[in-house]
Amino acid sequence: MKEISRQALLRRGFALEYATLGWNVIGIAVLAVAAASARSVALAGFGIDSLIEIGASTVVIWELSGTGKARQKRALKLIGTGFALLALYLLALSTLVLVVGFRSGHSPLGIVWTAVTAAMMFALAAGKVLTGAALDNPVLKTEGRVTLTNGLLAAAVLVGLVLNSTLGWWWADPVAGYVLAYYAIRETREIFSSDH
């Protein structure tokens, strides 16, 4: 009975990761269109973050499949490098936008997508943390926290977009870019400082 329960939990873990993966693949396309039409730093950064999240979900799928530690370690280092490059990109672009006073356009598509994404990521994160705890799987639980952070980032980008659209606070977009950069730096540090 215990083995059947564990198999059911593993299937749920895979389903949660595939749902996250699928959402982020669609998100890259949606965010590319929204970022290009509004010329938004935060939307572009969140799109790149979605690409990195695809890598994180892939790592967990490998781990749940029983893939070796060496491959997981390499994949985590690649994800860490991706986060470092994202942080550099966002810091440089957000600073440039603030210095020159560039104003991004309004993005109804970006507002809708980030609002729905925040809700979706919060639900997926809860499922991953609960399933990871039931499986006693620290990798799935940790990735659940990454997904929760992704939901919080979507909310931060959403706030920046809404403030820009409703109050004309053009600087809210690059500030949201700084929030994303902070997250990317934190993730980079955690990946490279911990022993996987």
C-alpha positions in Angstrom: 0.0 0.0 0.0 2.9 2.3 0.9 4.5 1.8 -2.5 1.3 2.6 -4.4 0.9 5.7 -2.3 4.5 6.7 -3.2 3.9 6.1 -6.9 0.8 8.2 -6.8 2.8 11.0 -5.1 5.5 10.7 -7.7 2.9 11.0 -10.5 1.5 14.1 -8.8 5.1 15.5 -8.6 5.7 14.9 -12.3 2.2 16.4 -13.1 3.0 19.6 -11.1 6.4 20.0 -12.8 5.0 19.4 -16.3 2.3 21.9 -15.6 4.9 24.5 -14.5 7.0 23.6 -17.6 4.1 24.0 -20.0 2.9 27.3 -18.4 6.4 28.8 -18.7 6.8 27.6 -22.3 3.6 29.4 -23.2 4.6 32.3 -21.0 7.8 33.0 -23.0 5.8 33.6 -26.2 3.2 35.7 -24.4 5.8 37.8 -22.6 7.9 38.3 -25.7 4.9 39.8 -27.5 3.9 41.9 -24.4 7.5 43.1 -23.7 8.1 44.0 -27.4 4.9 45.9 -27.8 5.3 47.9 -24.5 9.1 48.0 -24.6 9.0 46.8 -20.9 12.2 45.9 -19.1 10.3 44.1 -16.4 8.3 42.0 -18.9 11.4 41.1 -20.8 13.2 40.1 -17.6 10.2 38.0 -16.4 10.3 36.3 -19.8 13.9 35.4 -19.3 13.1 34.2 -15.8 10.4 31.9 -17.3 13.2 30.4 -19.5 15.3 29.8 -16.4 12.2 28.3 -14.6 11.9 25.8 -17.5 15.5 24.7 -16.7 14.6 24.4 -12.9 11.5 22.2 -13.7 13.7 20.0 -16.0 16.2 19.5 -13.2 13.4 18.3 -10.8 11.9 16.0 -13.5 15.4 14.5 -13.9 15.7 14.1 -10.1 12.2 12.5 -9.7 13.2 10.1 -12.5 16.2 8.9 -10.4 18.8 10.6 -12.6 22.4 10.7 -11.2 23.7 13.5 -9.0 26.5 14.5 -11.4 23.9 15.4 -14.1 21.8 17.3 -11.6 24.8 19.2 -10.3 25.8 20.3 -13.9 22.2 21.3 -14.6 22.0 23.4 -11.4 25.3 25.1 -12.3 23.8 26.0 -15.7 20.7 27.4 -14.1 22.9 29.4 -11.7 24.8 30.9 -14.7 21.5 31.7 -16.3 20.4 33.6 -13.2 23.7 35.5 -13.1 23.3 36.6 -16.7 19.7 37.6 -16.1 20.8 39.7 -13.1 23.5 41.5 -15.1 21.1 42.2 -18.0 18.4 43.5 -15.7 20.7 45.7 -13.6 22.2 47.3 -16.8 19.0 47.8 -18.6 17.0 49.0 -15.6 19.7 51.5 -14.8 19.9 52.7 -18.4 16.1 53.2 -18.5 16.1 55.2 -15.3 19.1 57.4 -16.3 17.7 58.3 -19.7 14.1 58.5 -18.5 12.8 56.0 -21.0 9.0 55.4 -20.6 7.6 52.0 -21.5 4.2 51.8 -23.0 1.1 50.3 -21.4 0.6 46.5 -21.6 -2.9 45.1 -21.0 -1.6 41.7 -22.2 1.2 41.9 -19.7 -1.1 42.9 -16.9 -3.5 40.0 -17.6 -0.7 37.4 -18.1 1.2 38.4 -14.9 -2.0 38.4 -12.8 -3.0 34.9 -14.0 0.6 33.7 -13.7 0.9 34.8 -10.1 -2.3 32.8 -9.2 -1.1 29.8 -11.1 2.4 29.8 -9.6 1.0 30.1 -6.0 -1.3 27.1 -6.6 1.6 25.0 -8.2 4.0 26.0 -5.4 1.5 24.8 -2.7 1.1 21.5 -4.5 4.9 21.0 -4.8 5.6 21.8 -1.2 2.9 19.4 0.0 3.8 16.6 -2.4 7.6 17.1 -1.6 6.8 16.9 2.1 4.8 13.7 1.6 7.5 12.2 -0.5 10.2 13.5 1.9 11.9 14.9 -1.2 13.9 18.1 -0.5 14.4 18.9 -4.2 10.7 19.1 -4.9 10.1 21.1 -1.8 12.9 23.5 -2.7 11.6 23.9 -6.2 8.2 24.6 -4.7 9.7 27.6 -3.0 11.3 28.7 -6.3 7.8 28.5 -7.9 6.4 30.5 -5.0 9.1 33.2 -5.6 8.1 33.1 -9.3 4.6 33.9 -8.3 5.8 36.8 -6.1 7.9 38.1 -9.0 4.8 38.0 -11.3 3.0 40.0 -8.7 5.8 42.5 -8.5 5.9 42.9 -12.3 2.1 43.3 -12.2 2.3 46.1 -9.7 4.9 47.9 -11.8 2.7 47.5 -14.9 -0.5 48.7 -13.2 1.3 51.7 -11.6 2.7 52.7 -15.0 -0.8 52.3 -16.7 -2.9 53.9 -14.0 -0.7 56.6 -12.5 1.9 57.1 -15.2 4.7 56.0 -12.9 7.1 55.1 -15.7 9.9 54.4 -13.3 7.8 51.5 -11.7 8.8 49.2 -14.7 12.6 49.5 -14.2 12.1 49.3 -10.4 10.3 46.0 -11.0 13.3 45.0 -13.1 15.5 45.6 -10.0 13.2 43.4 -8.0 13.8 40.6 -10.6 17.5 41.3 -10.5 17.6 40.9 -6.7 15.9 37.6 -7.0 18.3 36.4 -9.7 21.3 37.4 -7.6 19.9 35.6 -4.6 19.2 32.4 -6.6 22.7 32.6 -8.2 24.3 32.9 -4.7 22.3 30.0 -3.3 23.0 27.7 -6.2 26.8 28.3 -6.2 27.2 28.4 -2.4 25.3 25.2 -1.6 26.8 21.8 -2.0 24.4 19.8 -4.3 
